[in-house]
Amino acid sequence: VSLSDLTQRQRIVAEVRGLMDEGFDGIHLNIEPINDGNVEYLALLRALRTAVGPGRVLSLAAIRPGPVGIPLAPNFVWSPEYYARVAAVADQIVIMAYDTAIPTPPLYRRYLAWATASVAGALVASGSDARVLMGVPTYEDYGLMHRAGVETLDNALLGVVDGLREIGRAHV
């Protein structure tokens, strides 16, 4: 999908309008990869928000967050600030928090804790009501981006819980 192509974006919006006319409660959008700060994606989301309408859910899969962008791979991570811009339009954001290439279990847990706390914090600071769901690894296909014994369900959940605790400590 070329998000810079207005005609393609309009076709996506028309398809979603058709789904809403069929009685769906909302949509879940999974377009990958999307560069951090991509304004065409934000334009698509605004148009989809209108097409979905009030009282229905606009949900989307989101690229993993990162504290800094990677110039040679701008679609590898999104900044917390971009998450806040996306959350201004979406009802639900599902973070794909796997395939990170992080080499050790402790680092992966720390990353998940940071990702949970930073994205939730950015959304709270922006005043967004969007729900955040963490997509965690539940498969065992290992390779360069998904390391055996590192990106496991246990490690991911421990990291998410640590991130939620960090949020709790910040509001005490």
C-alpha positions in Angstrom: 0.0 0.0 0.0 1.4 3.4 -1.0 0.0 5.7 1.6 1.1 8.7 -0.4 -1.4 7.7 -3.1 -4.6 9.4 -2.3 -6.6 7.1 -4.5 -5.4 4.0 -2.5 -6.3 5.7 0.8 -9.7 6.6 -0.6 -10.3 2.9 -1.6 -9.4 1.8 1.9 -11.8 4.3 3.4 -14.6 3.2 1.0 -14.1 -0.4 1.9 -14.3 0.4 5.6 -17.5 2.4 5.0 -18.9 -0.7 3.3 -18.0 -2.8 6.3 -19.7 -0.3 8.7 -22.8 -0.4 6.5 -22.8 -4.2 6.9 -23.1 -3.7 10.6 -19.6 -4.3 11.9 -18.7 -2.8 15.3 -15.4 -1.4 14.0 -12.2 -2.3 12.2 -8.7 -3.4 13.0 -6.1 -2.0 10.6 -2.8 -3.7 10.1 -0.7 -1.9 7.5 3.0 -2.5 7.8 5.6 -1.1 7.7 4.8 2.5 8.6 7.6 5.1 9.2 7.6 7.0 12.4 5.9 10.3 11.9 4.2 9.3 8.6 1.7 12.0 7.9 -0.1 10.1 5.1 -0.9 7.3 7.7 -2.3 10.0 10.0 -4.4 11.3 7.1 -5.7 7.8 6.5 -6.6 7.3 10.1 -8.5 10.6 10.3 -10.5 9.6 7.2 -11.1 6.1 8.7 -12.2 7.7 12.0 -15.0 9.5 10.0 -15.8 6.3 8.1 -16.0 4.1 11.2 -18.2 6.7 12.9 -18.9 7.4 16.6 -19.5 4.5 18.9 -17.5 2.1 16.7 -13.9 1.0 17.2 -11.0 2.1 15.1 -8.2 -0.3 16.1 -4.7 -0.6 14.6 -1.6 -2.6 14.8 1.4 -0.4 15.6 5.1 -0.8 15.1 7.1 -1.3 18.3 8.1 1.9 20.1 11.7 3.1 20.5 13.4 5.8 22.4 15.2 7.0 19.3 14.6 6.6 15.6 16.8 4.5 13.4 17.7 6.7 10.3 18.4 3.7 8.1 15.2 1.9 9.2 12.6 4.6 9.9 9.8 1.9 10.0 11.5 -0.2 12.7 10.3 1.8 15.7 7.8 4.6 16.5 8.5 7.4 19.0 6.1 7.8 21.9 5.2 11.2 20.4 4.0 9.5 17.2 2.0 7.1 19.3 0.3 10.1 20.9 -0.5 11.5 17.5 -2.0 8.2 16.3 -3.9 7.8 19.6 -5.6 11.1 19.0 -7.6 9.3 16.2 -7.6 5.7 17.2 -9.7 3.9 19.9 -7.3 1.0 20.3 -3.6 0.5 19.5 -2.0 -2.9 19.5 1.7 -2.7 19.9 3.7 -5.4 18.1 6.2 -5.9 20.8 8.2 -8.7 19.3 10.7 -9.4 16.5 13.0 -6.8 18.2 16.4 -8.6 17.8 17.1 -7.9 21.4 19.8 -10.4 22.4 19.1 -11.3 26.1 16.0 -12.0 28.2 16.8 -9.2 30.8 17.1 -6.6 28.0 13.9 -7.8 26.4 12.0 -7.5 29.7 13.5 -4.0 30.3 12.5 -3.1 26.7 8.9 -4.3 27.3 8.7 -2.4 30.6 10.0 0.8 28.9 7.6 0.3 26.0 4.6 -0.2 28.2 5.4 2.8 30.5 6.5 5.2 27.7 3.6 4.7 25.4 1.0 4.7 28.2 2.7 7.8 29.6 2.6 9.6 26.2 -1.1 8.8 25.8 -1.9 10.0 29.2 0.0 13.2 28.7 -1.8 13.8 25.4 -5.2 13.3 27.0 -6.0 10.3 24.8 -8.6 7.7 25.8 -7.1 5.1 23.4 -6.6 1.7 24.8 -3.2 0.1 24.4 -2.8 -3.6 24.0 0.6 -5.3 23.9 1.1 -7.9 21.2 3.5 -10.4 22.7 5.3 -13.4 21.2 3.4 -16.7 21.4 5.3 -18.6 18.8 8.5 -20.5 18.5 9.7 -19.7 15.0 13.2 -18.3 15.7 15.5 -16.3 13.5 17.5 -13.1 13.4 14.7 -10.9 14.7 13.1 -13.4 17.1 15.7 -15.0 19.4 15.1 -18.4 21.1 14.8 -18.0 24.9 14.6 -14.2 24.7 11.3 -13.2 23.1 9.1 -15.6 25.1 5.6 -15.1 26.5 7.0 -15.3 30.1 9.7 -12.6 29.4 7.2 -10.4 27.6 4.6 -10.6 30.4 7.2 -9.9 33.1 8.3 -6.8 31.2 4.7 -5.5 30.7 4.0 -6.0 34.4 7.1 -4.1 35.3 6.1 -1.3 33.0 2.6 -1.2 34.6 4.2 -1.1 38.0 6.4 1.8 36.9 3.3 3.7 35.8 1.7 3.0 39.1 4.7 4.3 41.0 4.7 7.5 38.9 1.1 8.2 40.0 1.5 7.5 43.7 
